[in-house]
């Protein structure tokens, strides 16, 4: 699942005109790596929300800038699992 999320994120970033040719799992999303600005982080989060049905709030955005690509994809995978578990228990 994380690999699929990673590919989605990299594709989204490339479509947002970020150079992802040398991005690894250890690349920071924020200033120390890709240097995504808050608007780009918000755009990426909305795309992930739309694709995977998870939600991010404003506090999440601040933390996302400090994550590496692998940390972000792991977080998204955990949100998907949590949403699936919640949906399953509500049925």
Secondary structure in CASP SS format (residue, H / E / C, confidence):
PFRMAT SS
TARGET T0000
AUTHOR 0000-0000-0000
METHOD secondary structure of the structure
MODEL  1
X C 1.00
X H 1.00
X H 1.00
X H 1.00
X H 1.00
X H 1.00
X H 1.00
X H 1.00
X H 1.00
X H 1.00
X H 1.00
X H 1.00
X H 1.00
X H 1.00
X H 1.00
X C 1.00
X C 1.00
X C 1.00
X C 1.00
X C 1.00
X C 1.00
X C 1.00
X C 1.00
X C 1.00
X C 1.00
X C 1.00
X C 1.00
X E 1.00
X C 1.00
X C 1.00
X C 1.00
X C 1.00
X C 1.00
X C 1.00
X C 1.00
X C 1.00
X C 1.00
X H 1.00
X H 1.00
X H 1.00
X H 1.00
X H 1.00
X H 1.00
X H 1.00
X H 1.00
X H 1.00
X H 1.00
X H 1.00
X H 1.00
X H 1.00
X H 1.00
X H 1.00
X C 1.00
X C 1.00
X C 1.00
X C 1.00
X C 1.00
X H 1.00
X H 1.00
X H 1.00
X H 1.00
X H 1.00
X H 1.00
X H 1.00
X C 1.00
X C 1.00
X C 1.00
X E 1.00
X H 1.00
X H 1.00
X H 1.00
X H 1.00
X H 1.00
X H 1.00
X H 1.00
X H 1.00
X H 1.00
X H 1.00
X H 1.00
X H 1.00
X H 1.00
X H 1.00
X H 1.00
X H 1.00
X H 1.00
X H 1.00
X H 1.00
X H 1.00
X H 1.00
X H 1.00
X C 1.00
END
